[in-house]
Amino acid sequence: MLKLGVKPDHVTFVSLLSACSHAGLVDEGLAYYASMTTEFGVPAGVEHCACIIDLLGRSGRLAEAETFIEDMPVAVNDFIWRSLLAACKTYGNLELAKKAAGHLFEMAPSDDSAYVLYSNVCATSGRWEDAESVRRQMGSNSIKKKPAYSWVKLKNKVSSFGMGDQSHPETEQIFTKLGELRKMIQEAGYVPDIAYALHDMDEEQKEHNLWNHSERIALAFGLINTPEGSPVRIFKNLRVCGDCHSVFKFVSGIVGRTIILRDAFRFHHFSNGKCSCLDYW
């Protein structure tokens, strides 16, 4: 743009900062944010600030993110606190998560994601009583968690799956395939990360719950119903969990298929045991 004499604007820097966040380019992103106002005269908006919180949060620089929020040139909104809370979940910062959740509960009291995120932080930190307290608070406020579901489109027909869904006509074949995949990837070195099973129960039940995630059921269905060697395309309405992400990498390498997963935040292209996001999403 600069070579063509086109001046970057507000939208240009939102795109640029978002790209830096997803690519893990923290120092570059901070430099672009600084140059936005000093070199190009583009005032910082809440969208730019949200990108910086996401940028710092994804890289684990939570103290810097908190300081940035305190010094923001624009009013802090619920999206800012939600980004920080999501980062707290990733890095297990319970104290900062509590602060971010408190602001979110005030700004968006009916938003289910705030309660779910904070409950998950408590669960991954082993604070089961606190996690249950948050869930009870959701119930008393008549707030329901958005259910996770995944879907596959084949020949103009969409097949949708919820967690543990056994309503599909091909359920028996799907769960047989899931069992086969589980055995194959375990032999290849897969170890389930039960931190993503967010309920207080024994490890065996946690592993069972992970294998009932909707994207895994959709994956088994897609592998059964698409030609060998062809890509499998799956969509999910929420963010893919870290353990499912690991499973998809293993499966792509073992079965020799490209798996394309579009979750609520980005595309993941799994191929030969790797993902296009480089495990940074």
N, C-alpha and C positions, 0 to 999 in steps of 0.2 A: 504493500500500500504506500509506504513511504517513497519507494523508488518511483512509483507512478504519480506521486504528488497528492495522494489521497490522505486526508487527515483522519487518524483513528478517532472514533467517537465512543460514546458510552457503551454501546453494544459490542464494539470491537474488544474492549477491555474485559467485559463480562465473559466473552468467548475465550479470550486469551488466558485469563485467570482460572477459569474452569478447566481448561486444558492442562494447565500447569498442576492443578490440584489432582486431576486424575492420573497424571504421569509421574507424580511425586517430585516435581521440580520446585521445591520449596523456595530456595534462594532466588531462583529466576522469577518465580511468581511475586515474591516480595519486592524485587527490583522493579518489575513491571508496574506494580501497584504504586510504588513511589514515583515512578516516572510519569504516571498517568496525569497527576496534577502538576508536578514541577515542570515537565517538558511539553506536555500536550494540552494543559489547561482543562482537562476533563475532571469535573468535581466528583468526588467519591460518593456513590450511591449505596443504598443498603444491599443491592445485589452484589456489588464489588466486595463489600465487607463480608457478606456471607461466603463468598468464594475464599477469602483469606482465612476465615474461621475453619472452613472445610479443609483448606490447604494445610494449616497448622495442626488441626485435629487429626487428620489422616496420618500425619507423620509423628504423632505423639507429643507434639510440643504444646501441651495443654496449658501450661502456665503462661506462655506467650499469647495463646489464644484468649485466655481470661483477661490479660492486660490489654490486649487489643480491643476487646469489648468495652472495657472501662474507658478507653480513650477514643472510641469511635466518633467520627465527625457527624454522624446521623443517628437518629433515634433507633434503639435496639428493638427489633421485632421478634415475633415468635420463631421465625425461621432461623434466626441467629442462635437462639438458645437450643433449638432442636438439633442443629448441626453440632453444637458443642456437646449436647447430651449423647448423641450418637457416637462421638469420639470417646466420650467417657466410658461408654459400654465396651468399645473395642479395647481400651487400655485399662479397664477396671478401676477407674478413679471414682470411688463411691462418694467421697466428700464433695467434689466439684459437680458430680452428677446430681446430688441432692439440691445444690444451689440452682443449677440450670433447670431442674424439674420444677422447683418452687416458682421460678419466674414463668415457666410454661403453663403451670396450673392456673396462675393468675391471668395470663394473657389469653389463653385458649382453654378454658375449663372443660370444654366438651370434646377436645381433640383426643382421640383414643391413642394416637402414636406417642404422646407425651407419657401417658401412664404405662403403656407397654414397654417403651424404652427404659424408663426408670425401674420398672419391675424386673426387667431383664438384667439391668446392672446389679440390682440387689441379688438376683438369683446367681449370676456368674461369680459374685463375691461371696456366695455361701450364706447370704443373709435371707434365709427362706421365710422367716417371720415377717420381715419388712416387705418382701416380694408379695406375700399373701395379703398383707395389709393394704398394699396398693391395689391389688385385684379386688379386695372387698370395697375399697373406696370407689373403684369403677362401677361396681354393682350398685352401690348406694346412690350413685349419681346417674344411674341408668345409661352408662357408657359401655358400649360393646366393642370388643376388639374386632377389627376388620379381619375376616377369615382369609387365610392364604389359599390361593389356588393357582394351578398351572394349566396350560392348555397347549394342544398341538393341532395344527390345521393340516389336513390331508385331503386333497381333491375337493375343495370347497366345503368340507365337513370339519367342524371344530369339536374336538373331544376335550372336555375339561375334567380336572381332577382336584379334589380337596385332600387334606391330610388324612391318610389312611383310607381313602375312598375305595370302596368295593362295589360301586354301583354300575360300573361299566360292563357291557356284555362279555368283554375279554378279560375280566378280572383274574380268572384262574391262570391264564397264560401270562398276564402281566406280572403277577406275584411269583410265578415260577421263574420268569426271567429275572426279576429282582433278586431272587435267591441265588441264581447263577452268577449274576454280576457281583453280588456280595462276596461269594466264595472266591471268585477270580481276583478281585482287588485285594482281598485279605492275603491271598497267597503272594500277591505282588508287593506287599508291605504296607497296605492301608491300615491305619489305626484310627478308630473313631474318636473324634473330639467331643466328648460328652458335655463339654461346657456349653454346647449349643442346645442341649436338652434341658430346658429351663423350668424343670419341676423337681421337687424333692422326692426322689425315688431311687431304687437301687440301680446299679450300673447297667445290668442286663435290660431293665425296662427302658432306661435312657437310650441305649443303643437301638432297641426296638422302635422307640418313638422317632428317632432320627431316620430310620429306614422307611417310615411312613410319610415323610415329607412329600408334598405334592409334586415337586420337580423331579423326584426320583421315580415316582409312579409314571409321570409323563415321559420320562426318559426311557423306561422299560417299554412303554407302549410304542414310542417312536421307533425304537430299535426293532421291534417285532414287525411293524407295519411299513417300513421303508426298505428299499432295495439295498443289498450289501454294497458298501462303498459310498453310498450317498449320504449327504449331511442330514442331521436330525435338527429340526428347529423347534425350540420350546419357548413359551412366553410365561412369565410369572408376574403377578400383580404386586408382589412385595420384593424386598431385597433378598437375594439368595444368601443362605447362611454359609458360614465358612466351611462346615463339614460337607455340605452338599457340593460346594465348589471343589473341594478336594476329591470327592467321589467322581465328579464329572471329569476331572483331569485324569485320574486313573483309568476310567472307562474309555476315554478317547484314545489313550495309548494302547490299551489291551485289545480293543475290538477294531482299531484302525479306522475309526469314523470321526468326522468333524462334527462337533456338537455346538450349535449356536443357541445360546440362552439369552433372552432379552428379559431382564428383570426391571424393577421400577426405576433403576438409576442408569443402567448402561447395558451395552451388548457385551457378552463374553463369548469369545471364539475359542473353543477347546480343540486342540489337535496335538497328536503325538505326546500326550501327557502334560501339555502346557496350556496356559490360557493367555489370550491377548492382553489381559489387564496386568499380567506379570504379578498376580496376587496382590494388587494394589487397587482397591476399589471402595 
